[in-house]
Amino acid sequence: MRPEIAWAEAMKFENRPDPYRFFDELRRTPVARVADDLYVVTGYRELQTLAHDPRVSSDIFRSPLPAKMGASGESSSEAEPMKAQGRPPTMFILSDPPDHDRARRQAMRHFGPPHTPDLIPSMGPDIERLCDELLDKAGGKTQIDLVDEYAYRVPLTVICKIMGVPLDDEQALHDWIFHAVAGVDFSPEAATEDGKTRAAKGMESRSALRKYFLELTEDYLRKPGENLLSRLVNDDGPDGPMDPTEAAANAILLFIAGHDSTVNTISHCVLTLLRYPGSIELLRRRPDLIPRTVEEVLRLQSAVQFFPSRSATADIEVGGTVIPEGSAIFLMYGAANRDPRRFPDPNKFDPERPDNEHFGWGSGIHVCFGGPLARLEVNIALEVFLRRVENPRLVVDPPPYRRSPVFRGPQHLVIDYDRIGD
C-alpha cells in the first residue's frame, strides 16, 4: 500500500476504531511523504529524534498547512490577516523558544513544582470522592455510558476547579469543543459538503471559545480569584503577568488538554480491560499493576495520536528520508507506540510490560503539561471502577468513536453490569 493511500485510510472516520493497521503500512517507510508539503513520522526512533530536533518548529505560522490547522484555532482565512498584522498571542504548544519557554514557565508556576508542589497531590481525595459519587448515581440501574456518566465528568470537574471555569458553563463549552475538534479533518472527507460544514462549524466554535475565555480572563483582571487563570494575568513572578489575550489562548489549550485526553484514556482503559478476559480479575488481585496498566493503555491507545503544527526549518534527513525545509511534519505518537523495532509484540496488551517508555504524553519540550494530573485522575478513576462495578460487560464493540483523528476516543462506551458495589 502506497504511503499516501495508507495515510488517507488511517484518517477516514470509518477507520477511527482501528487506524493501526494502516499505521503498520505507513511504518514500512518510517518517514513518508503523504501529500504536498506533508511528511508523517511513524517510527519510534525517528519520532524521538525529530521531537528533540531544534530544526523542527512548532510555530503555527511557519506551517504550510494553515487551512488544516484546526487545532490552532485559526483557519487559513483567519490566519492570513493576523500574519499581516504581526504575530498574535497563541498557545504555547504552537510556539517555539523563547516564547514557548516563557509562557510554559508562567503557567507551570501555578500548576506544579517547584512553585506549586501540592496542587496535584492534594486533588487525590476529591477525585476519589467524585468517582464514588458518579458511580453512586448509577447504583439504581444496570447500564452506564462510561463516557458521558463517568470518564467525562471526572476530569471536567477537576479542570474547571483548577482553572476557575464556572461548572455551570460546561454544556456550552462541551458543545464548542466538540465542534472545534470535529472540524479538524485530514481525510478525503474534508472536501465533501459535510466536511466543509463541519469545518465552518469548527471555525465558529473556535471563535466562541476565544471570546468566552477572553471575557473570563478580563473578569479575573478586575476581580482576582484563587485559580490558575486569575494567577496567570495577576502574576508577580519573574516573567510577570501573562497578557490577557495570550492567557485566553492558553486557557483554551489547558482546558481542552486538561480533560479531553483524560476522558479518552479512562474510556480506553476500561474498554481494553473488557476486551481481555481475565485482566480485570488480575488487577483486582494486584491493584499495584493499575499504574502500569494505565501506561500500557496509553501506549496501545494514545489519547493524542499526533499534533498537527510542526514543520521543518531546514532540510532534515532522518530514517532514510529527507524532509525538505518548509514541509509540515506530523509526529504520529499512536503509530510509533506500536513500532515492533521498539516494543516486542507491540499490538498485545501486557499490563506487566517492562521498559514501556511510550509517547502517550508526547516527547521533547512539548511533552504533556498536565501529565501528572492526568495520571492521577486515570489511576483513581480506574481503581474505583474496578473496585465497585460488578461483572462489567461491553454492549457494543467497537464503540462509536468521535470524529477527531487527533484526540482519539470513544464518543460513547455503553457497559452492562450486575450492580454497583460499596
C-alpha positions in Angstrom: 0.0 0.0 0.0 1.5 3.4 -1.0 2.1 5.8 1.9 -0.4 8.4 0.7 -3.2 5.7 0.4 -2.4 4.3 3.9 -2.5 7.8 5.3 -5.8 8.6 3.7 -7.3 5.3 5.0 -5.9 6.0 8.6 -7.6 9.4 8.6 -11.0 8.2 7.4 -13.7 8.4 10.1 -14.9 4.9 9.3 -11.4 3.6 10.4 -11.2 5.6 13.6 -11.8 2.5 15.8 -8.7 0.9 14.3 -6.3 3.1 12.4 -3.3 1.0 13.5 -3.4 -1.5 10.6 -2.8 1.5 8.3 -0.1 2.9 10.6 1.6 -0.5 10.2 1.6 0.0 6.4 2.9 3.5 6.8 5.7 2.3 9.1 7.2 0.4 6.2 8.6 3.8 5.4 9.1 5.3 8.9 9.3 8.9 7.5 7.0 9.2 4.5 5.7 11.9 2.2 1.9 11.5 2.1 0.8 14.8 0.4 2.3 18.0 -0.9 4.4 19.5 1.9 3.3 16.9 4.4 5.5 14.1 5.9 4.3 11.7 8.6 6.7 10.0 11.1 5.6 6.6 12.3 8.9 5.0 13.5 9.8 5.2 17.2 13.4 6.2 16.8 12.7 8.6 14.0 9.9 10.3 16.0 12.2 10.5 19.1 14.9 12.1 17.0 12.6 14.8 15.5 10.8 15.5 18.8 14.2 16.8 20.1 15.5 18.4 16.9 15.6 22.2 17.1 15.2 22.3 13.3 11.6 21.2 13.8 9.4 24.1 14.6 6.0 24.1 16.4 5.3 27.7 15.3 1.9 27.6 13.7 2.8 30.5 11.4 5.6 28.5 9.9 3.3 25.7 8.8 2.4 25.3 5.2 -1.0 23.8 6.2 -2.8 26.6 8.0 -6.1 25.7 6.4 -5.9 22.3 8.1 -4.7 23.5 11.4 -8.0 23.4 13.3 -6.1 22.6 16.5 -4.5 26.0 16.3 -7.8 27.8 16.5 -7.2 29.6 13.2 -8.4 28.7 9.7 -6.4 30.0 6.7 -8.9 32.9 6.3 -8.3 33.8 9.9 -4.6 33.3 9.9 -3.6 35.4 6.9 -4.8 38.8 8.2 -3.1 38.0 11.5 0.2 37.4 9.7 -0.1 40.8 8.1 -0.8 42.5 11.5 2.1 40.8 13.2 2.3 37.8 15.5 -0.8 37.5 17.7 -0.6 35.7 21.1 -1.1 31.9 20.7 -1.0 28.7 22.7 2.5 27.8 23.9 2.2 24.3 22.3 2.1 26.2 18.9 5.2 28.3 19.6 8.9 27.9 19.8 11.5 29.1 22.3 11.9 31.6 23.8 8.2 32.4 23.6 7.2 28.8 24.4 9.6 28.6 27.4 8.5 31.8 28.9 4.7 31.0 28.6 5.1 27.5 29.8 7.1 28.8 32.9 4.3 31.3 33.6 1.7 28.5 33.5 3.7 25.9 35.4 4.3 28.3 38.3 0.7 27.9 39.3 0.3 24.2 38.4 3.2 22.2 39.7 6.6 22.0 41.2 8.6 23.8 42.3 6.3 26.8 43.0 3.0 24.9 43.5 4.1 21.4 44.5 1.0 20.4 46.5 -1.7 21.3 43.9 -1.9 17.9 42.1 -1.3 15.6 45.1 -3.9 17.4 47.1 -6.6 16.7 44.4 -6.5 12.9 45.1 -9.2 12.7 47.8 -11.6 14.9 45.9 -11.1 12.9 42.7 -11.9 9.7 44.6 -14.9 11.2 46.2 -16.2 12.4 42.8 -15.7 9.0 41.3 -17.7 7.4 44.1 -20.5 9.9 43.7 -20.7 9.3 40.0 -21.0 5.6 40.5 -23.5 6.0 43.3 -25.8 7.7 40.7 -25.5 4.6 38.6 -26.4 2.3 41.5 -30.1 2.0 40.7 -29.6 0.7 37.2 -27.5 -1.9 35.4 -26.2 0.0 32.4 -23.9 3.1 32.1 -22.4 5.2 29.3 -19.0 5.3 30.8 -18.0 8.3 28.7 -20.9 10.6 29.5 -21.6 9.5 33.0 -18.1 8.9 34.3 -15.0 9.4 32.2 -16.0 12.9 31.1 -17.3 14.1 34.4 -14.2 13.4 36.4 -11.5 15.4 34.6 -14.0 18.1 33.5 -14.9 18.9 37.2 -11.2 18.9 38.2 -10.0 21.2 35.4 -12.9 23.6 36.0 -11.9 23.9 39.6 -8.2 24.4 38.9 -8.7 27.0 36.2 -11.6 28.9 37.7 -14.1 28.0 34.9 -17.7 28.0 36.2 -19.1 24.5 36.0 -22.4 26.0 35.0 -20.9 26.9 31.6 -19.9 23.2 31.0 -22.6 22.5 28.4 -21.7 25.4 26.2 -18.0 24.6 26.4 -18.7 21.0 25.7 -20.5 21.9 22.5 -17.9 24.4 21.3 -15.1 21.9 21.9 -16.9 19.1 20.3 -17.4 21.1 17.1 -14.0 22.8 17.2 -12.2 19.4 17.3 -14.6 17.7 14.8 -13.8 20.4 12.3 -10.2 19.2 12.1 -10.1 16.7 9.2 -7.1 15.4 7.2 -9.1 12.8 5.3 -10.6 12.9 1.8 -13.9 13.5 3.6 -12.8 17.1 4.4 -13.6 18.0 0.8 -17.2 16.8 0.9 -20.1 19.1 1.7 -20.4 17.5 5.2 -16.7 18.1 5.7 -17.0 21.7 4.7 -20.0 22.2 7.1 -18.0 20.6 9.9 -15.0 22.9 9.2 -17.3 26.0 9.2 -18.9 24.9 12.5 -15.4 24.3 13.9 -14.3 27.8 13.0 -17.4 29.3 14.5 -16.9 27.3 17.7 -13.2 28.3 18.0 -14.3 31.9 17.8 -16.8 31.4 20.5 -14.2 29.7 22.7 -11.8 32.6 22.2 -14.5 35.1 23.1 -15.5 33.2 26.2 -12.0 32.7 27.7 -11.0 36.3 26.9 -14.1 37.6 28.8 -13.4 35.3 31.7 -9.7 36.4 31.8 -10.8 40.0 31.8 -13.2 39.3 34.7 -10.3 37.9 36.7 -8.2 41.0 35.9 -10.9 43.1 37.5 -11.6 40.7 40.4 -8.8 38.3 41.0 -9.6 34.8 42.3 -7.9 31.7 43.7 -7.4 29.8 40.4 -4.8 29.3 37.6 -6.4 31.6 35.1 -6.5 34.5 37.5 -3.0 33.9 38.7 -1.7 34.0 35.1 -2.9 37.5 34.5 -2.1 38.8 38.0 1.3 37.2 38.4 4.2 39.0 40.2 6.8 36.3 39.3 10.0 36.8 37.3 8.2 36.7 34.0 5.5 39.0 35.1 1.8 38.5 34.3 0.7 37.0 31.0 -1.0 39.2 28.5 -4.8 38.7 28.7 -5.1 37.7 25.1 -2.3 35.2 25.4 -3.7 33.9 28.7 -7.1 33.3 27.0 -5.4 31.4 24.2 -3.5 29.2 26.6 -6.6 28.8 28.7 -8.3 27.1 25.8 -5.3 24.8 25.4 -5.1 23.9 29.1 -8.9 23.4 29.4 -9.1 21.1 26.4 -5.9 19.2 27.1 -6.8 19.2 30.8 -9.8 17.0 30.3 -10.2 15.7 26.8 -7.2 13.4 26.6 -8.0 12.1 30.1 -11.6 11.2 29.1 -10.1 9.2 26.2 -7.6 7.5 28.5 -10.2 6.5 31.2 -12.5 5.2 28.5 -9.8 3.2 26.7 -8.6 1.7 29.9 -12.0 0.2 30.6 -12.5 -0.8 27.0 -9.2 -2.5 26.9 -9.7 -4.4 30.1 -13.1 -5.6 28.9 -11.6 -6.9 25.7 -9.1 -9.0 27.5 -10.7 -11.7 29.7 -9.0 -12.2 33.0 -7.4 -8.7 33.1 -10.0 -7.3 35.5 -9.6 -10.2 37.9 -5.8 -9.8 37.6 -6.0 -6.1 38.6 -8.4 -6.8 41.4 -6.0 -9.3 42.8 -3.0 -7.0 42.1 -4.0 -3.3 42.3 -0.3 -2.5 42.3 -0.5 -3.2 38.5 -3.0 -0.4 37.8 -0.4 2.3 37.2 1.5 0.1 34.7 -1.8 -0.8 33.1 -2.6 2.8 32.5 0.8 3.3 30.8 0.3 0.3 28.7 -3.1 1.5 27.5 -1.6 4.9 26.8 0.9 3.1 24.5 -1.7 1.0 22.8 -4.5 3.6 22.5 -2.7 7.0 22.6 -5.2 9.7 23.7 -3.4 12.2 21.4 -2.5 10.5 18.2 -0.4 13.4 16.8 -0.4 17.2 16.9 -0.6 19.0 13.5 1.6 22.0 13.9 5.2 21.1 13.3 7.3 22.0 10.3 10.9 21.8 9.1 13.0 25.0 9.3 15.8 23.3 7.2 16.3 20.2 5.2 16.3 17.3 7.7 17.5 13.7 6.8 16.0 11.1 9.1 15.1 7.4 8.6 16.5 7.4 5.1 14.2 10.3 4.0 15.0 14.0 3.5 12.2 16.3 4.8 12.5 19.5 2.8 12.7 22.9 4.5 9.2 24.3 4.9 7.4 20.9 5.0 4.8 20.1 7.6 5.7 17.2 9.9 3.2 15.0 11.8 4.8 13.1 14.6 2.4 10.1 14.8 2.6 9.1 18.5 0.0 6.4 18.1 1.9 4.7 15.3 5.4 5.0 17.0 3.9 3.4 20.1 3.4 0.2 18.2 6.7 0.1 16.4 7.9 -3.6 16.6 11.5 -2.3 16.5 10.9 -0.8 19.9 8.2 -2.9 21.6 8.1 -6.7 21.3 4.7 -7.9 20.2 3.5 -4.3 20.0 -0.2 -5.0 19.4 -0.5 -7.1 22.5 -1.9 -5.7 25.8 0.5 -6.5 28.5 -0.1 -4.8 31.9 3.3 -6.1 33.1 5.2 -4.9 30.0 8.7 -3.9 31.0 10.6 -0.9 29.6 7.4 0.8 28.4 8.7 4.3 27.5 5.9 5.3 25.2 4.9 8.6 23.5 1.4 8.7 25.1 2.3 12.0 26.7 4.4 13.3 23.7 8.1 14.0 23.9 10.6 16.9 23.9 9.8 20.4 25.1 6.1 20.0 24.3 5.7 16.9 26.5 2.2 16.9 28.1 2.0 19.8 30.5 -0.7 18.1 32.6 0.6 14.6 32.5 1.0 14.2 36.3 -2.6 15.3 36.9 -4.0 13.1 34.1 -2.1 10.1 35.6 -3.6 10.8 39.0 -7.2 11.1 37.6 -7.0 8.0 35.4 -5.4 5.8 38.1 -8.1 6.8 40.7 -11.0 6.5 38.2 -9.8 3.1 37.1 -9.2 1.8 40.7 -12.7 3.0 41.8 -14.4 1.4 38.7 -12.6 -1.9 39.3 -13.5 -1.9 43.0 -17.2 -1.1 42.7 -18.6 -2.2 39.3 -19.5 -5.8 39.4 -19.3 -8.0 36.3 -19.0 -5.2 33.7 -19.6 -6.2 30.0 -19.3 -4.4 26.7 -22.6 -3.7 24.9 -21.1 -2.7 21.6 -17.6 -3.4 20.3 -16.1 -1.4 18.7 -18.0 1.5 20.3 -18.8 4.7 18.3 -15.8 7.0 18.1 -15.5 10.7 18.0 -14.6 12.2 14.6 -11.3 13.7 15.6 -8.2 11.9 14.4 -6.0 13.9 16.7 -7.8 13.5 20.1 -9.0 9.9 19.5 -11.5 8.3 21.9 -15.0 6.7 22.1 -17.9 9.1 21.8 -19.9 6.6 23.9 -19.0 3.4 25.8 -22.1 1.6 27.0 -21.5 -1.1 29.6 -23.8 -3.5 31.3 -23.1 -4.6 34.9 -24.8 -6.6 37.7 -24.6 -3.9 40.3 -22.5 -1.1 41.8 -20.9 -2.4 45.0 -19.9 -0.5 48.1 
